Amino acid sequence: MKTKIETKEAPIATGLLSQAVVSNGIIYVAGQIHSTAEGILIEGTTEEKVHQIMKNLTAILKAASADFSHVLKVNVYVTDITELPKLNEVYKTYFTTEPLPVREAVCVKAYHLVRALK
């Protein structure tokens, strides 16, 4: 059985995806970018962008009655690996409970934002 998780405190999942889904007690959260709940990409430093992403994740986890202490695994995608230390400085302020989640960080050449047609 699957349960869809939705909150207006994070960007709306359009098209063919959900913000999160719970199945067998495990929460699967969709990837997030530095967009406000209203769908506006924020400008600013890497740290400001990561804080926005974490704010989105906080809202989605809260809607699923969870928080960062419940996270098992994180996948991070960056377009510039030299920004990873800045990301890590913000990241460690959200993940503070042991055991910390396992994580992989992947550098991708570019990403494209695609808005699905309704």
C-alpha positions in Angstrom: 0.0 0.0 0.0 1.3 3.5 -0.8 0.3 6.8 0.7 0.9 10.1 -1.1 2.4 12.9 0.9 1.6 16.5 -0.1 2.2 19.9 1.5 1.8 23.4 0.3 5.0 24.3 2.2 7.1 22.9 -0.6 7.1 23.2 -4.3 4.1 21.4 -5.8 4.9 18.2 -7.6 3.6 18.6 -11.1 3.1 16.0 -13.9 3.9 12.4 -13.1 5.4 12.6 -9.6 4.6 13.1 -6.0 6.4 15.1 -3.4 6.8 11.9 -1.4 5.2 8.5 -1.0 5.1 6.3 2.1 5.2 2.5 1.6 5.7 -0.1 4.3 6.8 2.6 6.7 9.5 4.0 4.5 9.2 7.6 3.1 10.5 8.1 -0.4 11.0 11.8 -1.1 11.3 13.3 -4.6 14.5 15.3 -5.4 14.4 19.0 -4.6 15.9 22.1 -6.2 16.3 25.6 -4.8 12.7 26.6 -5.5 10.2 28.2 -3.1 6.9 26.7 -2.4 5.5 29.1 -5.0 7.8 27.6 -7.6 10.2 30.5 -7.8 13.9 29.6 -8.1 15.9 31.6 -5.6 19.0 33.5 -6.5 22.0 33.8 -4.2 24.8 31.8 -2.8 25.2 28.1 -2.8 24.5 28.1 0.9 21.2 30.0 0.4 20.2 27.6 -2.3 21.0 24.6 -0.1 19.0 26.1 2.8 16.0 26.4 0.4 16.3 22.8 -0.6 16.5 21.7 3.0 13.5 23.9 3.9 11.6 22.0 1.2 12.7 18.7 2.5 11.8 19.7 6.1 8.3 20.6 5.0 7.8 17.3 3.1 9.2 15.2 5.9 7.0 17.1 8.4 3.9 16.3 6.3 5.0 12.6 6.6 5.3 12.9 10.4 9.1 12.7 10.1 12.3 14.8 10.3 15.9 14.6 9.3 16.7 12.1 12.1 14.6 9.6 10.2 16.5 9.8 6.9 18.4 6.7 5.9 20.0 7.8 2.6 20.7 11.0 0.7 21.6 11.4 -3.0 23.2 14.8 -3.8 23.7 16.0 -7.3 25.9 19.1 -8.0 27.0 20.7 -11.2 30.2 22.0 -9.7 32.1 19.7 -7.3 34.1 22.6 -5.9 30.8 23.8 -4.3 30.5 20.6 -2.2 32.3 22.0 0.9 29.8 24.9 1.0 26.9 22.4 0.6 28.4 20.3 3.4 28.5 23.3 5.8 24.7 23.7 5.4 24.0 20.0 5.3 25.6 19.3 8.6 23.3 21.8 10.4 20.3 19.7 9.4 21.7 16.2 9.9 22.8 16.3 13.5 21.5 13.0 14.9 23.6 9.8 14.9 23.6 7.6 13.1 23.9 10.0 10.2 22.4 8.9 6.9 24.5 7.3 4.2 25.2 9.7 1.3 26.5 9.8 -2.2 27.4 13.0 -4.0 27.5 13.0 -7.8 28.7 15.7 -10.0 26.7 16.1 -13.2 27.6 18.2 -16.2 24.3 20.2 -16.1 20.7 19.9 -15.1 17.6 21.1 -16.9 14.4 22.1 -15.2 11.5 20.7 -17.1 7.9 21.6 -16.3 5.5 18.8 -17.2 2.5 19.9 -19.2 -0.7 19.6 -17.2 
